[in-house]
Amino acid sequence: MGEFDLIRRYFQRPARRAALGVGDDCALLAPAPGMQLAISCDMLVEGRHFFADVRPRLLGHKALAVNLSDLAASGARPLAFTLAISLPRADETWIGEFAAGLLELADQHDCELIGGDTTGGPLNISITVFGEVPSGQALLRSGAQPGDEIWVSGHLGDARLALVALQGHIRLPAALLEQARQRLETPTPRVALGLALRGIASSALDVSDGLLGDLGHILELSRVGATVDSRLALPLMAAAAYPATASWRLEAELQQQCTLAGGDDYELCFTAPAARHAAVLAAGAASNTPVTCIGRIEAQAGLRVIGADGALLQPHWKSFDHFDAD
């Protein structure tokens, strides 16, 4: 099967929103009047972002999900995306399953595949996603103000717990590993919540590299500090509710590390004025997304973390960094 046969069979679909889609030298895409384009690009590399044995359908889902998560963090509605993929071989079974997972999530968010590239080589997936947001209404990292509350969506830490187990560092009960691995391999992009937070949140980003590290980007660009209460953040990890047994218990240190510095959560971390507390809860309810207040923005620079005993915690673990030698 040649390159263009592969594209036609698995990825070419009738153009819907795009003026011109897959098959020409360029796709043509125009936002509605009064809207700005929101654009993001993410790459997934085998051995770095996913295991070689991951099911291709799940990989197709995640490849798009991590990009949609960026749109969610900007309060943007998905429009379209491009796919560039390097494949070791043209395995039709693998490609068919990958395309099914990718396009199923795309259809859920009315996000149209409009072009890209395919080539032979090590498995590498790069997606560029396009969304639209009313001019001046995009959620940014730079808008947090002293007195704002800090919120997170959903649950944190399960993806990191699965990664630690799959790397062989710990053993988990089979049912718990399956639950955590689902969170690692099929994250839920919080697009509906991002849209609902427009006009409410003062800043936002998605948690991809770990809560404390990613929150630090908001603090840096907003020129503020913060205090996070780990007693509020820790119960968010779904795995923490898994009952302890005589042979297994989730250690508090690992729970803190996964929740506060895990990564691959693809939840939203955002800030909002304390006066909009009820509006944030309403946005969560309207988007069917749990939201939890975990701290407050402060004028004093730096990030302070309150531990389980009420005293300041001194975390010794770091969020994920692609170029960290450790």
C-alpha positions in Angstrom: 0.0 0.0 0.0 1.5 3.3 -1.1 1.4 6.6 0.8 -1.5 8.1 -1.1 -3.5 4.9 -0.9 -3.0 4.9 2.9 -4.2 8.5 3.2 -7.3 7.9 0.9 -8.3 4.7 2.7 -7.9 5.7 6.3 -7.7 9.5 6.7 -9.4 11.2 3.7 -13.0 12.4 4.5 -15.4 14.8 2.8 -14.6 18.4 3.8 -17.2 19.9 6.2 -16.1 23.1 7.9 -12.9 23.6 5.9 -13.3 25.3 2.5 -10.7 22.7 1.2 -9.6 19.7 3.1 -7.3 16.7 2.5 -5.8 16.1 -0.9 -4.5 19.4 -2.1 -1.2 21.2 -1.4 -2.8 23.3 1.4 -6.1 23.1 3.3 -8.2 26.2 3.5 -9.7 27.2 6.9 -11.3 30.4 7.9 -12.7 31.3 11.4 -16.0 32.9 11.8 -16.2 36.8 11.8 -15.1 38.2 15.2 -13.2 35.0 16.1 -9.4 34.3 16.5 -7.7 31.1 15.6 -6.2 29.2 18.5 -3.4 26.9 17.2 -1.4 24.2 19.1 1.0 21.4 18.1 2.1 18.3 20.1 4.3 15.4 19.2 4.2 11.8 20.5 7.3 9.7 20.2 7.4 6.0 20.8 9.5 5.2 23.9 9.2 8.8 25.2 5.5 9.4 25.3 4.0 5.9 25.0 5.0 2.3 25.3 5.5 0.2 22.1 2.7 -2.2 23.1 0.0 0.4 23.5 -3.2 -0.4 21.6 -3.2 1.6 18.4 -6.9 2.7 18.9 -5.9 4.2 22.3 -2.9 5.9 20.8 -5.0 7.5 18.1 -7.3 8.8 20.9 -4.4 10.2 23.0 -2.6 11.8 20.0 -5.6 14.1 19.4 -6.7 14.4 23.1 -3.5 16.0 24.2 -3.9 18.7 21.5 -7.6 19.2 22.2 -6.5 19.7 25.9 -4.5 22.8 24.8 -7.6 24.2 23.1 -9.6 23.6 26.3 -7.0 25.5 28.3 -7.5 28.5 26.0 -11.3 28.3 26.0 -11.3 27.6 22.3 -13.8 25.5 20.3 -12.1 22.8 18.1 -12.3 23.4 14.4 -9.8 21.2 12.6 -6.4 19.4 12.8 -3.5 18.1 10.7 -1.7 14.8 11.2 1.9 14.1 10.4 2.9 10.5 11.1 6.0 8.5 10.6 5.4 4.7 10.4 7.9 1.8 10.6 5.7 -0.1 8.0 2.3 0.2 6.4 0.5 -2.3 8.7 -3.1 -1.9 7.7 -4.5 -3.5 10.8 -2.5 -1.1 13.0 -3.3 1.9 10.9 -7.0 1.1 10.8 -7.2 0.9 14.6 -5.2 4.0 15.0 -7.4 6.0 12.6 -10.5 4.7 14.3 -9.5 6.0 17.7 -8.3 9.3 16.3 -11.4 10.0 14.2 -13.8 8.8 16.9 -12.5 11.5 19.3 -12.4 14.0 16.4 -16.1 13.4 15.6 -17.0 13.8 19.3 -15.6 17.3 19.2 -16.6 18.1 15.6 -12.9 18.6 14.8 -12.1 18.0 11.1 -8.9 16.3 9.8 -7.8 18.6 7.0 -4.3 17.5 6.0 -0.9 16.4 7.1 1.9 14.1 6.0 3.0 10.4 6.1 6.4 8.9 5.8 8.4 5.8 6.8 10.5 5.8 9.9 10.4 5.3 13.6 6.8 5.7 15.0 6.3 9.4 15.6 3.0 11.3 15.6 2.6 15.1 15.4 -0.7 16.8 15.3 -1.5 20.5 14.9 -4.9 21.5 16.0 -6.9 24.7 15.2 -9.7 26.2 17.3 -11.6 29.4 17.4 -12.3 31.8 20.3 -14.0 35.2 20.3 -11.5 38.0 19.9 -10.1 39.0 23.3 -11.8 36.1 25.2 -9.0 33.5 25.1 -7.9 32.1 28.5 -4.2 32.9 29.0 -1.6 31.9 31.6 -0.8 35.6 32.4 -4.1 36.8 34.0 -3.9 35.5 37.6 -4.3 38.1 40.3 -3.7 38.1 44.1 -6.8 36.8 45.9 -7.8 34.6 43.0 -8.7 31.0 43.9 -6.7 28.1 42.2 -8.8 25.3 40.8 -8.2 22.0 39.1 -10.6 19.8 37.1 -11.1 16.0 37.5 -8.6 13.7 39.1 -4.8 14.0 39.3 -2.1 11.5 39.6 -3.5 8.3 38.2 -1.5 8.5 34.9 1.8 8.9 36.8 0.9 6.0 39.1 0.3 3.8 36.0 3.6 4.9 34.4 5.5 4.1 37.6 3.9 0.6 37.7 4.4 -0.1 34.0 8.1 0.9 34.4 8.3 -1.8 37.1 9.0 0.4 40.0 6.0 -0.7 42.0 3.4 -3.4 41.9 -0.3 -2.5 41.8 -3.4 -4.7 42.1 -4.6 -5.6 38.6 -7.9 -3.7 38.8 -6.1 -0.6 40.0 -3.5 -0.8 37.3 -6.2 -1.1 34.7 -8.0 1.9 36.1 -4.9 4.0 36.3 -3.7 2.9 32.8 -7.0 4.1 31.3 -6.2 7.5 32.6 -2.7 7.4 31.1 -3.7 6.1 27.7 -7.1 7.8 27.1 -7.2 11.2 28.8 -10.3 13.3 28.6 -9.8 16.7 27.0 -11.8 19.2 29.1 -13.1 21.2 26.1 -16.6 21.8 27.5 -15.2 23.2 30.7 -12.8 25.4 28.9 -15.6 26.9 26.9 -17.7 27.3 30.1 -14.9 29.2 31.9 -14.6 32.0 29.3 -15.4 35.2 31.1 -14.9 33.5 34.5 -11.3 32.2 34.8 -8.5 34.8 35.0 -5.9 32.3 33.8 -5.7 28.7 32.7 -3.5 25.9 31.4 -3.6 22.1 31.0 -1.7 19.9 33.4 0.6 17.8 31.2 3.9 17.8 33.1 2.7 17.9 36.7 0.5 20.3 38.8 3.2 22.2 40.6 5.4 22.7 37.6 2.6 23.7 35.3 1.1 26.0 37.9 4.5 27.6 38.1 4.1 28.8 34.5 0.9 30.7 35.5 2.8 32.3 38.5 5.8 33.3 36.3 3.7 34.9 33.5 1.3 36.5 35.9 4.1 37.7 38.2 2.4 36.4 41.4 2.9 33.6 44.0 0.5 31.0 45.4 -0.2 28.6 48.2 -1.6 25.2 47.4 -3.1 22.9 50.1 -2.1 19.3 49.3 -4.9 18.1 51.6 -7.3 19.5 49.1 -5.4 18.2 46.0 -4.6 14.7 47.2 -8.2 13.4 47.4 -8.5 14.1 43.7 -6.4 11.1 42.7 -9.0 8.4 42.0 -6.5 5.6 42.9 -6.3 7.0 46.4 -9.9 5.7 47.0 -8.8 2.1 46.1 -9.2 0.2 49.4 -6.0 -0.8 51.1 -5.4 -4.5 51.9 -3.1 -6.5 54.0 -0.8 -6.9 51.0 -1.1 -3.4 49.4 -1.3 0.2 50.4 -0.8 3.4 48.5 2.1 5.1 50.3 1.5 8.8 51.2 4.8 9.9 49.7 4.0 8.3 46.3 0.5 9.7 46.4 1.8 13.2 46.9 4.4 12.8 44.1 1.8 11.5 41.6 -0.7 14.1 42.5 1.5 17.2 42.7 4.2 16.4 40.2 2.8 13.5 38.1 2.0 14.6 34.6 -0.1 13.2 31.7 -3.2 14.2 33.6 -4.5 16.6 30.9 -6.8 18.3 33.4 -7.2 22.0 33.6 -5.6 24.2 36.3 -7.1 27.6 36.4 -7.6 30.6 38.5 -10.7 32.8 39.1 -11.6 35.6 41.5 -13.0 34.4 44.8 -16.2 36.3 44.0 -16.7 33.9 41.0 -16.6 30.8 43.2 -20.2 29.9 42.5 -19.8 30.6 38.8 -16.9 28.2 38.6 -18.9 25.5 40.3 -21.8 26.2 37.8 -19.3 25.9 34.9 -18.2 22.6 36.2 -21.7 21.3 36.6 -22.7 22.6 33.1 -19.8 20.8 31.5 -20.2 17.7 33.7 -16.7 18.1 35.0 -15.7 17.9 38.7 -13.8 21.0 39.8 -12.0 21.5 43.1 -10.5 24.7 44.7 -7.0 23.8 46.0 -5.4 27.1 46.9 -5.1 30.8 46.4 -3.0 33.3 44.4 -0.9 35.6 46.5 1.2 38.8 45.9 4.3 37.2 47.5 6.4 35.4 44.9 7.0 31.7 45.0 4.9 28.6 45.4 4.1 27.3 48.8 2.6 23.8 49.5 0.8 22.9 52.7 1.4 19.3 53.7 -0.9 16.7 55.3 0.1 18.0 58.8 -0.8 21.6 58.0 2.9 22.6 57.8 4.7 23.8 54.7 5.9 20.9 52.6 9.3 20.9 50.9 8.7 18.8 47.8 11.9 17.1 46.6 10.4 15.8 43.3 10.1 17.7 40.1 7.6 17.8 37.3 8.4 16.2 34.0 11.0 17.8 31.7 11.9 16.3 28.3 15.5 17.4 28.6 16.2 16.8 32.3 19.1 14.3 32.5 17.5 12.7 35.6 
